[in-house]
Amino acid sequence: MWKKWKDLPLWGKILAGMGAGLVWGMLAVIFGWSVFNEHWVKPFGTIFLNMLRLIAVPLIFVSLVKGMASLTDIGKLSRIGLKTLGFFMASTVVAITVGLLIVNIMKPGHAFPDSRRAEMQEKYAVSFDESRSVAEEVRTGGPLDFLVEMVPENILHAASDNRNILQIIFFAIIFGLSVALIPHEKVKVVKDVFDGLNEIILKIVHLVMKFAPVGVFALLGSLVVEFTGDDVAESLDLFASLGLYILATVIGYMVIIFLIYPIVIKFFTPLGYRDFYKSVIPAQMIAFSTSSSAASLPVMMDVSEKGLGVSKTVSSFVLPVGITINMDGTSLYQAVGAVFIAQAFGFELTMAQQLTLVLTATLASIGTPGVPGGAVVMLAIILTSVGLPVEGIAMILALDRPLDMLRTVVNVTGDCAAAAIIARSENELSYPPAEKPAL
Ligand code: ASP
C-alpha cells in the first residue's frame, strides 16, 4: 500500500488528498468533530497556504528579473506586453459575453423566491456591509489612480503585502531591463546571482509541493465543515433556492474551459488541448483548493515552463500580470451575478445597461485581487454602475466559496493558455519541454 502511494505521481497524491479532505469534512459534520477539525486539521491547511504565499513575492521578483535580464531584443518586451494586454482584454470580453448570454437565456433570477430574498439580505447584512465599504473606497479614486498605484515609493513596503503584485512587477521589470541594458561583463555577477536564486526558489516550490496532498486535505476538509456549519438541512436548502443561478455560472465556466480555451489552444499553438490540460491540471487543483490565483502562481510557473514549454521570459511576465488582471472566471461570474440580482429584484436591464455592465465587469476583473472572495467586492461596483441595489450581493454571498473555487480554476487556466499562446507567437514555446515539471 505504502509502496503504491509512493509510486503515485504527485498530482495523483494531491487528487487523493482532495478526495480524502471532502470525505473527512463530511464525516466531521456528521459526527460533530468541528472543534477537533479546527484545532488539529485546519492549521495544516493554513500552513500550506502561507507557504505558497510566502514564495509568491520572491518568485515573481527573481523570475522576472531573470527573464528580463536575458532579453537581447528590448522591443520584444513591449511586444509581449502589448500582446498580453490585448489577449487579456479580448478573453475577458468573451467570458463576459458568454456569461450574459447564458444568464439571459436561463433567467435564474426569475426562479428565486421573494421570501428568501429578504431573509438572506438580513442574514448576510454584515458581510455585505464590509464589501460595500471596500467598494466605496475603490470607487472614490481618480481615473489614473491605477497607474499611480503601480509605481511604489518604497520597494520594501510594496514587498510586504501580497496585494501589491503590480508594484513588485514594475520594480522587477525596470531592474531586469537595466541589467539587460548594461554590458554583460559589468553585471555578470548579478546575473549569476539571479540564476542561482532562481534555482533555489524552484527548489522551494518543489519542497512545498511535497506537502500539497496534506495541505489540500486540510483545506478542503475545513472548508466543508465551515461551509456546512451545524445545519446541513439549511445548506441544502440554500443550494436548492440558488440552484439555477449556480447551474448558469457552472455552465458558463464549462463553456470557457471545454470549448473556448481548447479552440484557441488548437488554433494558436501546436499543443493539443489534451496535452495542454494534462500539463496544467496540477495548477488547477491548487487553484481549486486555495481559491487564490496568487497562491497558485508558483505551480502555474512550474507547469507552464516545464509542462507546456513556455520560455522563462514569457512566463515570468505573462503569469504574474495574468493573476492580477486576467480573470475570465471572475468576469463571467460578475456578469452572471449582476444580471441574476437584477432579475431577482424584478429589474430588466436595457441593452445600454448590459453594455455598461460589460465595460465595468472588464475593469472590475482587472481590479479584483487574486484572493478568495476577491470578486464579491468588485461586484458591488458593477451593481452600482448599472443602478442595481447593492444589497443584492447578500443573496449570493452564502454560496460564494464553491463558485470561487471553480472560477479560480478558470482564471488560472486562462493565464496558462495566454502564456502558451503568447510564447508561441514569439517563438518562445518549445513543446515537449526538456525538463519535467515538479508534479
Ligand atoms: N478567487 C479568485 C482568484 O483568486 C478571485 C475571485 O474571483 O474572487 O482568482
Boltz pocket constraint, residues with backbone or C-beta under 6 A from the ligand:
constraints:
  - pocket:
      binder: B
      contacts: [[A, 291], [A, 292], [A, 293], [A, 294], [A, 323], [A, 327], [A, 329], [A, 330], [A, 368], [A, 369], [A, 370], [A, 371], [A, 372], [A, 373], [A, 374], [A, 375], [A, 376], [A, 404], [A, 407], [A, 408], [A, 411]]
      max_distance: 6.0
